[in-house]
Amino acid sequence: MSPAVPALAVVAVLGALLPLGSAKADPFPLPIPPIPLPPILQQDCSTANEPIVPTSVEVEDLSDEIPVVALRRKRSDVPGTPPTTKAGRWVMAFDLDSGIRPGARTGNALFNAHTWPDGSALGNALLRELHEGESIVVSSDEGRFCYEVSQRVEVRANSREAAERYFARGGPHQIAIVVCSGKRLGPGKWTHRTIWYASPVR
């Protein structure tokens, strides 16, 4: 998030708009309008009282609200992924079977999304737009929780260390979002994974 513009800088800009010769101060100056914050930062964060099963996600530099589907695992070690339909490419999956939800006290709440070869999926948009320091709001009918991206990392697809970190059940709570990245080797096969870790905004 960009730092607030200093008040003196705003005054200087407004002063440049005054006509020449108007050095005399206005006895009734107009108030300087507040600088608006991005819409995602204007909402109250962490309004839910308990951990939630998310139904949508907002990402700071993406204009549309992203639908979230909570999915069971087909295998014990593999979280479900969104459908590969045109609409499903713009959906984020939440791993329901991990047992860790947004708003938990410890561990990672796990999300994933598709990357598509022609760039037409949510994963591609996240790779372009989501960076460290940016905000993510996770919502359901029960309320929402706000997070800030603390780290973005790209790892080899077969990295056991990266997998252990992504699936972590202990340590400080955060959300973790993974998408395919690097070079595409074939349908559903990519050389790398990009993972975003985001910490709660209190």
C-alpha positions as CSV (number, residue, x, y, z in Angstrom):
1,M,0.0,0.0,0.0
2,S,1.4,3.4,-0.9
3,P,2.2,5.7,2.0
4,A,-0.2,8.6,2.6
5,V,0.7,11.8,0.7
6,P,2.1,14.4,3.2
7,A,-0.3,17.3,3.9
8,L,2.4,19.9,2.9
9,A,2.7,18.2,-0.5
10,V,-1.1,18.5,-1.0
11,V,-1.0,22.1,0.0
12,A,1.8,22.7,-2.5
13,V,-0.2,21.2,-5.3
14,L,-3.2,23.2,-4.4
15,G,-1.2,26.3,-4.2
16,A,0.1,25.8,-7.7
17,L,-3.5,26.1,-8.9
18,L,-4.0,29.6,-7.4
19,P,-3.8,32.5,-9.9
20,L,-0.7,34.7,-9.9
21,G,-0.8,37.5,-7.5
22,S,-3.1,35.8,-5.0
23,A,-0.5,35.6,-2.3
24,K,-3.0,36.9,0.3
25,A,-4.3,34.0,2.4
26,D,-8.0,33.2,1.9
27,P,-9.7,34.0,5.2
28,F,-12.1,31.1,4.6
29,P,-10.0,28.3,3.1
30,L,-11.7,25.2,1.8
31,P,-10.9,22.0,3.7
32,I,-8.5,19.7,1.9
33,P,-10.5,16.6,0.8
34,P,-9.3,13.3,2.3
35,I,-7.2,11.0,0.0
36,P,-9.4,8.0,-0.7
37,L,-8.1,4.5,0.2
38,P,-8.4,1.6,-2.2
39,P,-11.9,0.0,-1.7
40,I,-10.4,-3.2,-0.3
41,L,-8.8,-1.3,2.6
42,Q,-11.9,0.8,3.4
43,Q,-13.8,-2.2,5.0
44,D,-13.5,-3.2,8.6
45,C,-11.3,-6.3,8.9
46,S,-11.8,-9.5,10.9
47,T,-15.5,-9.2,11.5
48,A,-16.2,-12.9,12.0
49,N,-16.2,-14.2,15.6
50,E,-15.1,-17.8,14.6
51,P,-13.1,-19.4,11.8
52,I,-15.0,-19.4,8.5
53,V,-15.5,-21.6,5.5
54,P,-14.8,-19.0,2.8
55,T,-17.1,-18.3,-0.1
56,S,-15.2,-15.5,-1.7
57,V,-11.9,-13.7,-1.8
58,E,-10.9,-10.2,-2.7
59,V,-7.4,-9.4,-3.9
60,E,-6.1,-5.9,-3.8
61,D,-5.2,-5.4,-7.5
62,L,-7.9,-7.6,-9.0
63,S,-11.3,-5.8,-9.5
64,D,-13.6,-8.7,-9.3
65,E,-14.6,-10.7,-6.2
66,I,-13.3,-14.2,-6.6
67,P,-15.7,-17.1,-5.9
68,V,-14.3,-19.8,-3.6
69,V,-15.4,-23.5,-3.5
70,A,-14.7,-25.6,-0.4
71,L,-13.7,-29.0,-1.6
72,R,-13.0,-32.4,-0.1
73,R,-9.9,-34.4,-1.0
74,K,-10.2,-37.3,-3.4
75,R,-6.9,-38.6,-1.9
76,S,-5.8,-37.9,1.7
77,D,-2.7,-35.9,0.6
78,V,-4.1,-34.0,-2.4
79,P,-6.5,-31.0,-2.0
80,G,-9.3,-30.7,-4.5
81,T,-8.9,-28.2,-7.3
82,P,-11.6,-26.0,-9.1
83,P,-13.3,-27.4,-12.2
84,T,-11.4,-26.9,-15.5
85,T,-14.4,-25.3,-17.2
86,K,-14.1,-21.7,-18.5
87,A,-15.9,-20.5,-15.3
88,G,-13.9,-22.8,-13.1
89,R,-10.6,-21.2,-14.2
90,W,-11.6,-18.1,-12.3
91,V,-12.6,-19.9,-9.1
92,M,-10.4,-20.5,-6.1
93,A,-10.5,-23.8,-4.2
94,F,-10.3,-24.0,-0.4
95,D,-9.1,-27.3,1.2
96,L,-11.9,-28.3,3.6
97,D,-10.3,-31.4,4.8
98,S,-7.2,-29.7,6.2
99,G,-9.4,-28.7,9.2
100,I,-7.7,-25.2,9.3
101,R,-10.0,-22.4,8.3
102,P,-9.4,-18.6,7.8
103,G,-9.4,-17.1,11.3
104,A,-7.8,-20.1,13.0
105,R,-5.2,-19.7,15.7
106,T,-2.5,-21.8,14.1
107,G,-1.6,-23.4,10.8
108,N,-2.2,-22.7,7.2
109,A,-5.6,-22.4,5.6
110,L,-5.0,-23.8,2.1
111,F,-6.1,-22.4,-1.2
112,N,-5.3,-23.1,-4.9
113,A,-6.2,-21.9,-8.4
114,H,-5.6,-22.9,-12.0
115,T,-2.9,-21.5,-14.3
116,W,-3.7,-21.8,-18.0
117,P,-1.3,-22.0,-20.9
118,D,-3.0,-19.0,-22.7
119,G,-3.0,-16.9,-19.6
120,S,-6.8,-17.0,-19.2
121,A,-7.1,-18.2,-15.6
122,L,-7.0,-16.9,-12.1
123,G,-3.6,-18.3,-11.5
124,N,-2.2,-16.2,-14.3
125,A,-3.8,-13.1,-12.9
126,L,-2.4,-13.8,-9.5
127,L,1.1,-14.3,-10.9
128,R,0.8,-10.9,-12.6
129,E,-0.8,-8.9,-9.9
130,L,-0.3,-10.3,-6.4
131,H,2.8,-9.2,-4.6
132,E,4.2,-8.9,-1.1
133,G,2.5,-6.3,1.1
134,E,-0.8,-6.5,-0.7
135,S,-4.1,-7.2,0.9
136,I,-6.4,-10.2,0.6
137,V,-9.9,-10.3,2.2
138,V,-11.5,-13.8,2.8
139,S,-15.3,-13.7,3.3
140,S,-18.3,-15.8,4.1
141,D,-21.9,-15.2,5.3
142,E,-20.5,-15.2,8.9
143,G,-18.0,-12.4,8.2
144,R,-14.5,-11.8,6.9
145,F,-10.9,-11.9,7.8
146,C,-8.2,-9.6,6.3
147,Y,-4.6,-10.8,5.4
148,E,-1.5,-9.2,4.0
149,V,0.9,-11.1,1.8
150,S,4.1,-11.6,3.7
151,Q,5.9,-13.7,1.2
152,R,5.7,-14.9,-2.4
153,V,8.0,-17.8,-3.4
154,E,8.5,-19.9,-6.5
155,V,9.6,-23.5,-5.8
156,R,10.2,-26.7,-7.8
157,A,7.1,-28.7,-8.3
158,N,8.7,-31.7,-6.6
159,S,10.1,-29.8,-3.6
160,R,9.3,-31.8,-0.4
161,E,10.5,-28.9,1.8
162,A,8.1,-26.5,0.1
163,A,5.2,-29.0,0.4
164,E,5.9,-29.4,4.1
165,R,5.8,-25.7,4.6
166,Y,2.6,-25.3,2.5
167,F,0.8,-28.0,4.5
168,A,2.0,-26.8,7.9
169,R,-0.5,-27.3,10.7
170,G,1.5,-25.6,13.4
171,G,3.1,-22.2,13.8
172,P,1.4,-18.8,13.3
173,H,-1.8,-18.9,11.4
174,Q,-1.8,-17.7,7.8
175,I,-3.4,-18.5,4.4
176,A,-1.4,-20.1,1.7
177,I,-2.4,-19.9,-2.0
178,V,-0.6,-22.1,-4.6
179,V,-0.7,-22.0,-8.4
180,C,1.3,-23.7,-11.1
181,S,4.1,-21.7,-12.7
182,G,7.3,-22.0,-14.6
183,K,7.3,-24.0,-17.8
184,R,4.3,-26.1,-18.9
185,L,5.4,-29.7,-19.6
186,G,1.9,-31.0,-20.5
187,P,-1.7,-31.0,-19.3
188,G,-1.6,-30.2,-15.6
189,K,2.2,-30.5,-15.4
190,W,4.4,-27.5,-14.7
191,T,7.9,-27.2,-13.6
192,H,7.2,-24.9,-10.6
193,R,4.7,-23.8,-8.1
194,T,4.2,-20.2,-6.8
195,I,3.0,-19.9,-3.3
196,W,1.7,-16.8,-1.5
197,Y,1.7,-16.7,2.3
198,A,-0.5,-14.1,3.9
199,S,-0.7,-13.2,7.6
200,P,-3.8,-11.9,9.5
201,V,-4.3,-8.1,9.7
202,R,-5.3,-7.5,13.3
